[in-house]
Amino acid sequence: MEVYDPADDSWVRKAPMPTRRHSLAAAAVGEKIYAIGGSTGFDFPFPAGMTDRVEEYDTVADVWRRKDDMPTAREWLTASVVNGLIYAIGGWNPDINQNLFPTVEVYDPVNNEWALGTRMPTGRAEHAAAVVEGKVFVMGGWSGFGFDIVEVYAPEAAA
């Protein structure tokens, strides 16, 4: 792992991520960064090795720690933070019958626990997400073809 310092216009090597993977999601809560899901397979274009692994990087101590696994192994998902909770949204796993997920799984980093959230209307992967005023806007993505659907996930309404 490398960290960019814009003040010095330089890169610094940090502790390497324990699990080599791609197409994962990442989210920052406080001084911790969470690497979530992805694929450990590297036989492109044939996906393999979907993982449910979650690892926490402590930016102060420069160490990685294994956390509880996400309930659903998948790649090409997004992770957004609202009120200290991480919302893992969408993604895909071709080894599971419903391979494009409308799934929302919620991680509480304080208690190291996962819970199911309310499903999104549209299953998708390779999408983007942004948090605005406590709501997660999930945009575009892939569902067998690219599309421009925007859906809003409101955590308070889903509770």
DSSP file with accessible surface (Angstrom, degrees, kcal/mol):
  #  RESIDUE AA STRUCTURE BP1 BP2  ACC     N-H-->O    O-->H-N    N-H-->O    O-->H-N    TCO  KAPPA ALPHA  PHI   PSI    X-CA   Y-CA   Z-CA
    1    1 A M              0   0   69      0, 0.0    13,-3.1     0, 0.0     2,-0.4   0.000 360.0 360.0 360.0 144.5    0.0    0.0    0.0
    2    2 A E  E     -A   13   0A  91     11,-0.2     2,-0.4     9,-0.0    11,-0.2  -0.966 360.0-152.1-129.8 147.1    1.2    3.5   -0.7
    3    3 A V  E     -A   12   0A  63      9,-2.7     9,-2.4    -2,-0.4     2,-0.4  -0.968  13.1-138.6-120.9 132.7    0.0    6.9    0.6
    4    4 A Y  E     -A   11   0A  94     -2,-0.4     7,-0.2     7,-0.2    -2,-0.0  -0.766   7.4-158.8 -92.5 132.4    0.2   10.1   -1.3
    5    5 A D  E  >> -A   10   0A  58      5,-3.2     5,-1.7    -2,-0.4     4,-1.2  -0.910   3.3-169.5-108.5 103.1    1.3   13.3    0.6
    6    6 A P  T  45S+     0   0   96      0, 0.0    -1,-0.1     0, 0.0     5,-0.0   0.816  83.5  62.0 -66.0 -26.8    0.1   16.3   -1.5
    7    7 A A  T  45S+     0   0   89      1,-0.2    -2,-0.0     3,-0.1     0, 0.0   0.897 119.6  25.8 -64.9 -38.5    2.1   18.7    0.6
    8    8 A D  T  45S-     0   0  112     -3,-0.5    -1,-0.2     2,-0.2     3,-0.1   0.447 101.2-129.7-100.1  -4.9    5.4   17.0   -0.4
    9    9 A D  T  <5 +     0   0  120     -4,-1.2     2,-0.3     1,-0.2    -2,-0.1   0.940  68.4 123.4  50.9  51.1    4.1   15.6   -3.7
   10   10 A S  E   < -A    5   0A  42     -5,-1.7    -5,-3.2     2,-0.0     2,-0.4  -0.941  58.9-129.2-140.6 162.1    5.5   12.3   -2.7
   11   11 A W  E     -A    4   0A 157     -2,-0.3     2,-0.4    -7,-0.2    -7,-0.2  -0.889  17.5-163.2-112.6 142.4    4.4    8.7   -2.1
   12   12 A V  E     -A    3   0A  68     -9,-2.4    -9,-2.7    -2,-0.4     2,-0.2  -0.991  18.8-126.8-127.6 131.8    5.2    6.7    1.1
   13   13 A R  E     -A    2   0A 190     -2,-0.4   -11,-0.2   -11,-0.2     2,-0.2  -0.570  31.5-177.8 -75.6 139.6    5.0    2.9    1.4
   14   14 A K        -     0   0   74    -13,-3.1     3,-0.1    -2,-0.2    49,-0.0  -0.664  44.1 -51.1-124.7-178.8    2.9    1.5    4.2
   15   15 A A        -     0   0   23     -2,-0.2    -1,-0.1     1,-0.1    48,-0.1  -0.298  67.8-112.2 -56.4 132.1    2.0   -1.9    5.5
   16   16 A P        -     0   0   99      0, 0.0    48,-0.1     0, 0.0    -1,-0.1  -0.370  31.3-100.5 -70.1 146.8    0.8   -4.1    2.6
   17   17 A M        -     0   0   58      1,-0.1    40,-0.0    -3,-0.1    46,-0.0  -0.474  30.1-135.1 -63.9 131.9   -2.8   -5.2    2.5
   18   18 A P  S    S+     0   0   78      0, 0.0     2,-0.6     0, 0.0    -1,-0.1   0.835  87.8  52.9 -62.8 -35.7   -2.9   -8.8    3.8
   19   19 A T  S    S-     0   0   15      2,-0.0     2,-0.4    34,-0.0    -2,-0.1  -0.908  79.4-139.3-110.2 117.0   -5.2  -10.2    1.1
   20   20 A R        +     0   0  185     -2,-0.6     2,-0.3    20,-0.1     0, 0.0  -0.568  47.8 136.1 -70.8 122.9   -4.3   -9.6   -2.6
   21   21 A R        -     0   0   18     -2,-0.4     2,-0.3    19,-0.0    19,-0.2  -0.987  37.4-149.0-162.2 166.5   -7.5   -8.7   -4.4
   22   22 A H  B    S+B   39   0B  63     17,-2.2    17,-2.6    -2,-0.3    19,-0.1  -0.842  71.9  39.2-135.2 171.2   -9.2   -6.5   -6.9
   23   23 A S  S    S+     0   0   33     -2,-0.3    53,-2.6    15,-0.2    54,-0.5   0.806  82.1 141.4  57.1  33.2  -12.7   -5.0   -7.5
   24   24 A L        -     0   0   56     51,-0.2     2,-0.3    13,-0.2    13,-0.2  -0.403  49.0-121.0 -93.0 175.3  -13.2   -4.5   -3.8
   25   25 A A  E     -D   36   0C   7     11,-2.5    11,-3.2    -2,-0.1     2,-0.4  -0.856  22.7-162.7-113.5 154.2  -14.9   -1.6   -1.9
   26   26 A A  E     +D   35   0C  63     -2,-0.3     2,-0.3     9,-0.2    53,-0.3  -0.989   8.5 178.7-137.7 146.6  -13.2    0.7    0.6
   27   27 A A  E     -D   34   0C   9      7,-1.6     7,-3.3    -2,-0.4     2,-0.5  -0.994  18.3-139.7-146.5 145.5  -14.6    3.0    3.3
   28   28 A A  E     +D   33   0C  64     -2,-0.3     2,-0.4     5,-0.2     5,-0.2  -0.914  16.9 177.5-110.6 131.7  -13.0    5.2    5.9
   29   29 A V  E >   -D   32   0C  32      3,-2.4     3,-1.9    -2,-0.5     2,-0.1  -0.969  67.0 -46.7-130.2 114.5  -14.4    5.6    9.4
   30   30 A G  T 3  S-     0   0   77     -2,-0.4    54,-0.0     1,-0.2     0, 0.0  -0.416 123.7 -20.3  61.5-127.9  -12.3    7.9   11.7
   31   31 A E  T 3  S+     0   0  128     -2,-0.1    28,-2.5    -3,-0.1    29,-0.4   0.138 121.6  90.9 -99.5  20.5   -8.7    6.9   11.3
   32   32 A K  E <   -DE  29  58C  61     -3,-1.9    -3,-2.4    26,-0.2     2,-0.4  -0.909  57.7-156.9-118.3 144.6   -9.5    3.4   10.0
   33   33 A I  E     -DE  28  57C  61     24,-2.3    24,-3.5    -2,-0.4     2,-0.5  -0.976  11.7-150.6-118.3 133.7   -9.9    2.2    6.4
   34   34 A Y  E     -DE  27  56C   8     -7,-3.3    -7,-1.6    -2,-0.4     2,-0.6  -0.916   3.2-158.0-110.6 123.0  -11.9   -0.9    5.6
   35   35 A A  E     -DE  26  55C   4     20,-2.9    20,-2.2    -2,-0.5     2,-0.5  -0.896  22.6-168.8 -96.9 122.1  -11.2   -3.1    2.6
   36   36 A I  E     -DE  25  54C   0    -11,-3.2   -11,-2.5    -2,-0.6    18,-0.2  -0.952  35.4 -44.0-127.3 126.9  -14.4   -5.0    1.8
   37   37 A G        +     0   0    0     16,-2.3     2,-0.2    -2,-0.5    38,-0.2  -0.169  65.2 137.6  62.4-149.9  -15.0   -8.0   -0.5
   38   38 A G        -     0   0    0     36,-3.0    13,-2.7    13,-0.4     2,-0.4  -0.647  55.9 -64.1 104.7-163.2  -13.6   -8.2   -4.0
   39   39 A S  B     -BC  22  50B   0    -17,-2.6   -17,-2.2    11,-0.2    11,-0.2  -0.992  21.2-167.5-131.3 136.9  -12.1  -11.0   -5.9
   40   40 A T        +     0   0   62      9,-2.5     2,-0.3    -2,-0.4     9,-0.2   0.418  66.0 100.6 -97.1  -1.6   -8.9  -12.9   -5.2
   41   41 A G        -     0   0   13      7,-1.4     7,-0.2     8,-0.1   -19,-0.1  -0.628  48.1-174.4 -86.3 143.5   -9.0  -14.5   -8.7
   42   42 A F        +     0   0   87     -2,-0.3     2,-0.4     1,-0.1    -1,-0.1  -0.131  47.4 114.6-130.1  37.3   -6.9  -13.1  -11.4
   43   43 A D    >   -     0   0  111      3,-0.4     3,-2.6     5,-0.1    -1,-0.1  -0.371  66.1-142.4-102.4  52.4   -8.0  -15.1  -14.5
   44   44 A F  T 3  S+     0   0  184     -2,-0.4    -2,-0.1     1,-0.4     0, 0.0  -0.280  77.6  22.2 -56.7 138.2   -9.5  -12.2  -16.3
   45   45 A P  T 3  S+     0   0   79      0, 0.0    -1,-0.4     0, 0.0    -2,-0.0  -0.920 116.6  70.9 -92.6  15.2  -12.0  -12.1  -18.0
   46   46 A F  S <  S-     0   0  151     -3,-2.6    -3,-0.4    -4,-0.0     2,-0.0  -0.813  80.9-138.9 -96.0 106.8  -13.2  -15.2  -16.1
   47   47 A P        +     0   0   51      0, 0.0     2,-0.3     0, 0.0    -5,-0.1  -0.299  34.2 154.9 -66.9 144.4  -14.1  -14.1  -12.5
   48   48 A A        +     0   0   33     -7,-0.2    -7,-1.4     1,-0.1    -5,-0.1  -0.974  43.1  42.9-158.6 158.2  -13.1  -16.4   -9.7
   49   49 A G        -     0   0   30     -2,-0.3    -9,-2.5    -9,-0.2    -8,-0.1   0.841  60.2-172.3  74.4  35.3  -12.4  -16.2   -6.0
   50   50 A M  B     -C   39   0B  22    -11,-0.2     2,-0.3   -10,-0.1   -11,-0.2  -0.360  14.5-156.9 -57.7 138.7  -15.1  -13.9   -4.8
   51   51 A T        -     0   0   18    -13,-2.7    23,-1.5    23,-0.3   -13,-0.4  -0.906  33.3-163.0-125.2 152.5  -14.4  -13.0   -1.2
   52   52 A D        +     0   0   53     -2,-0.3    18,-3.0    21,-0.3    20,-0.1   0.205  51.0 138.2-106.7   9.6  -16.4  -11.9    1.8
   53   53 A R        -     0   0   71     16,-0.2   -16,-2.3   -17,-0.1     2,-0.4  -0.241  34.7-166.0 -65.6 141.8  -13.2  -10.8    3.6
   54   54 A V  E     -EF  36  67C   0     13,-0.5    13,-2.6   -18,-0.2     2,-0.4  -0.998   6.8-178.6-128.2 128.5  -13.0   -7.5    5.5
   55   55 A E  E     -EF  35  66C   3    -20,-2.2   -20,-2.9    -2,-0.4     2,-0.5  -0.986  14.9-146.2-129.5 140.4   -9.7   -6.0    6.7
   56   56 A E  E     -EF  34  65C   9      9,-3.2     9,-2.4    -2,-0.4     2,-0.5  -0.903   5.8-156.0-109.2 128.6   -9.2   -2.9    8.7
   57   57 A Y  E     -EF  33  64C   5    -24,-3.5   -24,-2.3    -2,-0.5     2,-0.8  -0.916   8.1-148.7-104.9 123.8   -6.2   -0.6    8.2
   58   58 A D  E  >> -EF  32  63C  21      5,-2.9     4,-1.9    -2,-0.5     5,-0.9  -0.830   5.5-161.8 -90.9 111.6   -5.2    1.6   11.1
   59   59 A T  T  45S+     0   0   59    -28,-2.5    -1,-0.1    -2,-0.8   -27,-0.1   0.730  87.7  47.2 -70.3 -21.2   -3.8    4.7    9.6
   60   60 A V  T  45S+     0   0  100    -29,-0.4    -1,-0.2     1,-0.1   -28,-0.1   0.922 121.0  32.9 -84.3 -48.6   -2.1    5.7   12.9
   61   61 A A  T  45S-     0   0   53      2,-0.1    -2,-0.2     1,-0.0    -1,-0.1   0.626  98.2-133.6 -84.1 -13.3   -0.5    2.4   13.8
   62   62 A D  T  <5 +     0   0   56     -4,-1.9     2,-0.3     1,-0.2    -3,-0.2   0.936  62.4 125.5  57.5  48.6    0.1    1.3   10.2
   63   63 A V  E   < -F   58   0C  57     -5,-0.9    -5,-2.9   -48,-0.1     2,-0.3  -0.978  53.6-137.5-135.5 152.0   -1.3   -2.2   10.8
   64   64 A W  E     -F   57   0C  40     -2,-0.3     2,-0.4    -7,-0.2    -7,-0.2  -0.844  17.6-169.4-104.8 144.8   -4.0   -4.3    9.2
   65   65 A R  E     -F   56   0C 105     -9,-2.4    -9,-3.2    -2,-0.3     2,-0.3  -0.998  23.5-121.3-134.0 139.2   -6.5   -6.4   11.2
   66   66 A R  E     -F   55   0C 124     -2,-0.4   -11,-0.2   -11,-0.2     2,-0.2  -0.589  33.6-170.3 -75.4 136.0   -8.9   -9.1   10.0
   67   67 A K  E     -F   54   0C  43    -13,-2.6   -13,-0.5    -2,-0.3     3,-0.1  -0.660  39.1 -60.6-117.6 177.0  -12.5   -8.2   10.9
   68   68 A D        -     0   0   85     -2,-0.2    -1,-0.1     1,-0.1    45,-0.0  -0.339  64.5-105.9 -60.8 139.3  -15.7  -10.3   10.7
   69   69 A D        -     0   0   60      1,-0.1   -16,-0.2   -16,-0.1    45,-0.1  -0.304  31.7-105.4 -66.1 149.0  -16.5  -11.4    7.1
   70   70 A M        -     0   0    1    -18,-3.0    -1,-0.1     1,-0.1     3,-0.0  -0.437  31.0-119.7 -66.7 145.9  -19.3   -9.7    5.1
   71   71 A P  S    S+     0   0   72      0, 0.0     2,-0.5     0, 0.0    -1,-0.1   0.844  97.4  46.0 -60.4 -34.1  -22.3  -12.0    4.8
   72   72 A T  S    S-     0   0   27    -20,-0.1     2,-0.3   -21,-0.1   -21,-0.1  -0.939  79.3-136.8-120.1 118.7  -22.2  -12.2    1.0
   73   73 A A        +     0   0   21     -2,-0.5     2,-0.3   -23,-0.1   -21,-0.3  -0.521  48.4 134.5 -68.2 129.6  -19.0  -12.8   -1.0
   74   74 A R        -     0   0    0    -23,-1.5   -36,-3.0    -2,-0.3   -23,-0.3  -0.984  39.9-142.6-168.7 163.1  -19.0  -10.4   -4.0
   75   75 A E  B    S+G   92   0D   4     17,-2.2    17,-2.2    -2,-0.3   -51,-0.2  -0.762  75.2  42.3-125.6 172.7  -17.0   -7.9   -6.1
   76   76 A W  S    S+     0   0   67    -53,-2.6    50,-1.3    -2,-0.2    51,-0.5   0.851  81.6 135.0  57.0  39.2  -17.7   -4.6   -7.8
   77   77 A L        -     0   0   11    -54,-0.5     2,-0.3   -41,-0.2    13,-0.2  -0.524  49.2-126.8-101.2 174.9  -19.8   -3.4   -4.9
   78   78 A T  E     -I   89   0E  18     11,-2.1    11,-2.5    -2,-0.2     2,-0.4  -0.880  10.6-152.9-119.6 160.3  -19.7    0.1   -3.2
   79   79 A A  E     +I   88   0E  18    -53,-0.3     2,-0.3    -2,-0.3     9,-0.2  -0.992  16.0 177.6-134.0 125.1  -19.2    1.0    0.4
   80   80 A S  E     -I   87   0E   9      7,-1.8     7,-3.5    -2,-0.4     2,-0.5  -0.956  20.8-135.0-128.5 148.3  -20.6    4.3    1.9
   81   81 A V  E     +I   86   0E  45     -2,-0.3     2,-0.4     5,-0.2     5,-0.2  -0.895  24.4 169.2-109.8 126.8  -20.5    5.6    5.4
   82   82 A V  E >  S-I   85   0E   5      3,-2.3     3,-2.0    -2,-0.5    -2,-0.0  -0.987  75.4 -16.3-134.0 123.1  -23.5    7.1    7.2
   83   83 A N  T 3  S-     0   0  137     -2,-0.4     3,-0.1     1,-0.3    -1,-0.1   0.859 127.6 -52.6  52.0  41.7  -23.4    7.9   10.9
   84   84 A G  T 3  S+     0   0   32      1,-0.2     2,-0.3    24,-0.0    -1,-0.3   0.444 115.0 112.2  80.0  -1.9  -20.3    5.7   11.4
   85   85 A L  E <   -I   82   0E  50     -3,-2.0    -3,-2.3    23,-0.1     2,-0.5  -0.835  62.4-133.6-104.0 146.4  -21.9    2.6    9.8
   86   86 A I  E     -IJ  81 107E   0     21,-2.7    21,-3.1    -2,-0.3     2,-0.7  -0.865  12.1-155.6-102.3 126.5  -20.6    1.2    6.5
   87   87 A Y  E     -IJ  80 106E  18     -7,-3.5    -7,-1.8    -2,-0.5     2,-0.7  -0.891   3.1-161.5-103.7 108.1  -23.2    0.3    3.8
   88   88 A A  E     -IJ  79 105E   0     17,-3.1    17,-2.4    -2,-0.7     2,-0.4  -0.833  20.4-170.9 -90.2 116.8  -22.0   -2.4    1.4
   89   89 A I  E     -IJ  78 104E   2    -11,-2.5   -11,-2.1    -2,-0.7    15,-0.2  -0.931  33.6 -34.0-123.7 132.9  -24.3   -2.1   -1.6
   90   90 A G        +     0   0    1     13,-2.5    35,-0.2    -2,-0.4     2,-0.2  -0.189  61.3 141.5  67.4-154.1  -24.7   -4.2   -4.7
   91   91 A G        -     0   0    0     33,-3.0    10,-2.7   -15,-0.3     2,-0.3  -0.568  40.7-101.5 107.1-173.6  -22.0   -6.1   -6.5
   92   92 A W  B     -GH  75 100D  29    -17,-2.2   -17,-2.2     8,-0.2     8,-0.2  -0.991  20.2-173.7-151.4 157.1  -21.9   -9.5   -8.1
   93   93 A N    >   -     0   0    9      6,-1.6     3,-1.9    -2,-0.3   -19,-0.0  -0.815  12.0-160.4-148.9 106.0  -20.9  -13.1   -7.7
   94   94 A P  T 3  S+     0   0   42      0, 0.0     5,-0.1     0, 0.0     6,-0.1   0.649  89.0  67.6 -67.3 -10.6  -21.3  -15.4  -10.7
   95   95 A D  T 3  S+     0   0  122      4,-0.1     2,-0.4     3,-0.1     3,-0.1   0.527  91.2  71.7 -84.2  -6.1  -21.1  -18.4   -8.5
   96   96 A I  S <  S-     0   0   68     -3,-1.9    -3,-0.2     1,-0.1     4,-0.0  -0.915  88.1-123.7-111.7 139.5  -24.5  -17.5   -6.8
   97   97 A N  S    S+     0   0  171     -2,-0.4     2,-1.5     1,-0.2     3,-0.2   0.886 111.0  48.0 -49.0 -51.1  -27.8  -17.9   -8.8
   98   98 A Q  S    S+     0   0   85      1,-0.2    -1,-0.2    -3,-0.1    -3,-0.1  -0.675  77.0 171.8 -90.4  84.6  -28.8  -14.3   -8.3
   99   99 A N        +     0   0   59     -2,-1.5    -6,-1.6    -5,-0.1     2,-0.6   0.729  58.0  63.9 -79.4 -18.5  -25.4  -13.0   -9.3
  100  100 A L  B    S-H   92   0D  27     -8,-0.2    -8,-0.2    -3,-0.2    23,-0.1  -0.921  83.5-144.6-101.6 122.7  -26.2   -9.2   -9.5
  101  101 A F        -     0   0    8    -10,-2.7    23,-1.5    -2,-0.6   -10,-0.3  -0.753  34.8-178.1-100.1 131.5  -27.1   -8.1   -6.0
  102  102 A P        +     0   0    7      0, 0.0    18,-3.3     0, 0.0    -1,-0.1   0.241  54.6 136.8 -90.5   9.9  -29.7   -5.5   -4.8
  103  103 A T        -     0   0   15     16,-0.2   -13,-2.5   -12,-0.1     2,-0.4  -0.262  40.1-167.9 -65.8 139.2  -28.2   -6.4   -1.4
  104  104 A V  E     -J   89   0E   2     13,-0.4    13,-3.3   -15,-0.2     2,-0.4  -0.995   8.0-177.8-124.5 120.5  -27.4   -3.9    1.2
  105  105 A E  E     -JK  88 116E   2    -17,-2.4   -17,-3.1    -2,-0.4     2,-0.5  -0.969  14.4-146.5-120.1 137.9  -25.4   -5.2    4.2
  106  106 A V  E     -JK  87 115E  20      9,-3.5     9,-2.0    -2,-0.4     2,-0.5  -0.910   7.5-159.7-114.3 124.7  -24.5   -2.8    7.1
  107  107 A Y  E     -JK  86 114E   0    -21,-3.1   -21,-2.7    -2,-0.5     7,-0.2  -0.886   5.8-158.7-107.3 130.1  -21.2   -3.1    9.0
  108  108 A D  E  >> - K   0 113E  41      5,-2.9     5,-1.5    -2,-0.5     4,-1.3  -0.903   5.2-168.8-103.3 102.9  -20.8   -1.6   12.5
  109  109 A P  T  45S+     0   0   13      0, 0.0    -1,-0.1     0, 0.0   -24,-0.1   0.800  82.8  59.3 -66.9 -25.3  -17.1   -1.1   13.0
  110  110 A V  T  45S+     0   0  127    -26,-0.2   -25,-0.0     1,-0.2    -2,-0.0   0.935 120.6  25.8 -67.4 -43.9  -17.4   -0.4   16.7
  111  111 A N  T  45S-     0   0   94     -3,-0.2    -1,-0.2     2,-0.1     3,-0.1   0.435 101.5-128.3 -98.9  -2.4  -19.1   -3.8   17.4
  112  112 A N  T  <5 +     0   0   37     -4,-1.3     2,-0.3     1,-0.2   -44,-0.1   0.931  62.9 136.8  53.3  51.7  -17.5   -5.7   14.4
  113  113 A E  E   < -K  108   0E 115     -5,-1.5    -5,-2.9   -45,-0.0     2,-0.3  -0.976  45.3-148.0-133.8 145.0  -21.0   -6.8   13.4
  114  114 A W  E     +K  107   0E  41     -2,-0.3     2,-0.3    -7,-0.2    -7,-0.2  -0.841  16.6 178.3-107.5 146.8  -22.9   -7.2   10.1
  115  115 A A  E     -K  106   0E  58     -9,-2.0    -9,-3.5    -2,-0.3     2,-0.4  -0.967  32.5-105.9-140.0 155.8  -26.7   -6.8    9.6
  116  116 A L  E     -K  105   0E 134     -2,-0.3   -11,-0.2   -11,-0.2     2,-0.2  -0.680  33.4-160.2 -82.2 136.6  -28.9   -6.9    6.5
  117  117 A G        -     0   0   21    -13,-3.3   -13,-0.4    -2,-0.4     2,-0.3  -0.475  39.2 -69.6-100.8 179.8  -30.3   -3.6    5.3
  118  118 A T        -     0   0   76     -2,-0.2    -1,-0.1   -15,-0.1    40,-0.1  -0.540  59.5-110.5 -71.3 132.7  -33.3   -3.1    3.0
  119  119 A R        -     0   0  139     -2,-0.3   -16,-0.2     1,-0.1    -1,-0.1  -0.302  26.5-117.6 -64.3 146.8  -32.6   -4.3   -0.5
  120  120 A M        -     0   0   10    -18,-3.3    -1,-0.1     1,-0.1    33,-0.0  -0.484  23.0-119.4 -75.8 154.7  -32.2   -1.8   -3.3
  121  121 A P  S    S+     0   0  111      0, 0.0     2,-0.5     0, 0.0    -1,-0.1   0.840  97.4  49.9 -63.9 -30.5  -34.9   -2.0   -6.1
  122  122 A T  S    S-     0   0   31    -20,-0.1     2,-0.2   -21,-0.1    -2,-0.1  -0.936  76.4-139.0-120.0 124.5  -32.2   -2.8   -8.8
  123  123 A G        +     0   0   17     -2,-0.5     2,-0.3   -23,-0.1   -22,-0.1  -0.562  41.6 155.1 -72.3 139.1  -29.4   -5.3   -8.6
  124  124 A R        -     0   0    2    -23,-1.5   -33,-3.0    -2,-0.2   -23,-0.4  -0.994  29.8-161.5-162.6 160.2  -26.2   -3.9  -10.0
  125  125 A A  B    S+L  142   0F   0     17,-1.8    17,-2.7    -2,-0.3   -48,-0.2  -0.894  73.2  35.2-139.1 167.2  -22.4   -4.0  -10.1
  126  126 A E  S    S+     0   0  103    -50,-1.3    15,-0.2    -2,-0.3     2,-0.1   0.810  87.0 139.5  56.5  33.8  -19.7   -1.5  -11.2
  127  127 A H        -     0   0   20    -51,-0.5     2,-0.3    13,-0.1    13,-0.2  -0.386  49.0-122.6 -98.4 177.4  -21.8    1.4   -9.9
  128  128 A A  E     -N  139   0G  53     11,-2.4    11,-3.1    -2,-0.1     2,-0.3  -0.858  21.5-167.4-118.3 155.9  -21.0    4.5   -8.1
  129  129 A A  E     -N  138   0G  31     -2,-0.3     2,-0.3     9,-0.2     9,-0.2  -0.996   6.1-179.3-143.8 146.7  -22.3    5.8   -4.7
  130  130 A A  E     -N  137   0G  43      7,-1.9     7,-3.3    -2,-0.3     2,-0.5  -0.994  23.4-130.1-144.6 145.2  -22.1    9.1   -2.9
  131  131 A V  E     +N  136   0G  62     -2,-0.3     2,-0.4     5,-0.2     5,-0.2  -0.857  27.4 173.4 -99.5 126.4  -23.5   10.2    0.5
  132  132 A V  E >  S-N  135   0G  75      3,-2.6     3,-1.7    -2,-0.5    -2,-0.1  -0.987  70.5 -20.1-133.8 120.6  -25.5   13.5    0.6
  133  133 A E  T 3  S-     0   0  186     -2,-0.4     3,-0.1     1,-0.3    -1,-0.1   0.872 128.2 -48.5  49.7  44.6  -27.3   14.6    3.7
  134  134 A G  T 3  S+     0   0   22      1,-0.2     2,-0.4   -53,-0.1    22,-0.3   0.556 117.0 108.0  79.5   6.8  -27.3   11.1    5.2
  135  135 A K  E <   -N  132   0G  93     -3,-1.7    -3,-2.6    19,-0.2     2,-0.6  -0.932  64.6-132.6-117.8 144.8  -28.6    9.4    2.1
  136  136 A V  E     -NO 131 153G   0     17,-3.0    17,-3.3    -2,-0.4     2,-0.6  -0.859  15.2-156.8 -98.9 117.5  -26.7    7.1   -0.2
  137  137 A F  E     -NO 130 152G  64     -7,-3.3    -7,-1.9    -2,-0.6     2,-0.5  -0.857   7.3-161.6 -93.3 118.3  -27.2    7.9   -3.9
  138  138 A V  E     -NO 129 151G   0     13,-3.3    13,-2.5    -2,-0.6     2,-0.4  -0.914  14.4-168.3-105.9 122.5  -26.4    4.8   -6.0
  139  139 A M  E     -NO 128 150G  66    -11,-3.1   -11,-2.4    -2,-0.5    11,-0.2  -0.922  33.3 -42.3-125.1 136.4  -25.8    5.6   -9.6
  140  140 A G        +     0   0   15      9,-1.5     2,-0.3    -2,-0.4     8,-0.2  -0.069  62.8 141.8  59.0-149.9  -25.5    3.7  -12.9
  141  141 A G        -     0   0   20      6,-0.3     6,-1.5   -15,-0.2     2,-0.4  -0.756  50.8 -55.7 114.7-157.6  -23.6    0.5  -13.1
  142  142 A W  B     +LM 125 146F  82    -17,-2.7   -17,-1.8    -2,-0.3     4,-0.2  -0.980  36.7 163.5-132.7 137.7  -24.0   -2.7  -14.9
  143  143 A S  S    S-     0   0   40      2,-2.1     3,-0.1    -2,-0.4   -20,-0.1  -0.268  93.5 -52.1-144.1  44.4  -26.9   -5.2  -15.0
  144  144 A G  S    S+     0   0   51      0, 0.0     2,-0.3     0, 0.0    -2,-0.0   0.118 140.1  28.9  96.5 -19.4  -26.0   -7.2  -18.0
  145  145 A F  S    S-     0   0  136      0, 0.0    -2,-2.1     0, 0.0     2,-0.1  -0.952 101.4 -88.7-158.2 158.9  -25.8   -3.9  -19.8
  146  146 A G  B     +M  142   0F  57     -2,-0.3     2,-0.3    -4,-0.2    -4,-0.2  -0.443  48.9 178.5 -72.4 148.2  -24.9   -0.4  -18.7
  147  147 A F        -     0   0   33     -6,-1.5    -6,-0.3    -2,-0.1    -1,-0.0  -0.971  34.4-136.2-148.4 166.4  -27.7    1.8  -17.4
  148  148 A D        +     0   0  144     -2,-0.3     2,-0.3    -8,-0.2    -2,-0.0   0.002  49.4 141.5-115.7  29.2  -28.3    5.2  -15.9
  149  149 A I        -     0   0   70    -10,-0.1    -9,-1.5    -8,-0.1     2,-0.5  -0.533  32.5-161.2 -76.0 133.4  -30.7    4.4  -13.0
  150  150 A V  E     +O  139   0G  84     -2,-0.3     2,-0.3   -11,-0.2   -11,-0.2  -0.967  11.0 179.9-114.5 128.7  -30.2    6.4   -9.8
  151  151 A E  E     -O  138   0G  25    -13,-2.5   -13,-3.3    -2,-0.5     2,-0.5  -0.948  18.1-139.5-126.9 151.8  -31.7    5.1   -6.6
  152  152 A V  E     -O  137   0G  73     -2,-0.3     2,-0.6   -15,-0.2   -15,-0.2  -0.947   6.9-159.0-116.2 127.5  -31.5    6.6   -3.1
  153  153 A Y  E     -O  136   0G  14    -17,-3.3   -17,-3.0    -2,-0.5   -33,-0.0  -0.929   5.4-167.1-105.2 118.9  -31.0    4.6    0.0
  154  154 A A     >  -     0   0   25     -2,-0.6     4,-1.7   -19,-0.2     3,-0.4  -0.892   5.2-163.0-107.5 100.3  -32.1    6.4    3.2
  155  155 A P  H  > S+     0   0    9      0, 0.0     4,-1.1     0, 0.0    -1,-0.2   0.859  88.2  53.5 -53.3 -38.9  -30.7    4.5    6.2
  156  156 A E  H  4 S+     0   0  108    -22,-0.3     3,-0.5     1,-0.2   -21,-0.1   0.911 110.5  46.7 -64.8 -39.9  -33.2    6.1    8.7
  157  157 A A  H  4 S+     0   0   88     -3,-0.4    -1,-0.2     1,-0.2    -4,-0.0   0.813 110.2  54.4 -71.5 -28.0  -36.2    5.1    6.6
  158  158 A A  H  <        0   0   30     -4,-1.7    -1,-0.2   -40,-0.1    -2,-0.2   0.682 360.0 360.0 -79.3 -18.4  -34.8    1.5    6.2
  159  159 A A     <        0   0  122     -4,-1.1   -42,-0.0    -3,-0.5    -3,-0.0  -0.183 360.0 360.0 -72.9 360.0  -34.5    1.0   10.0
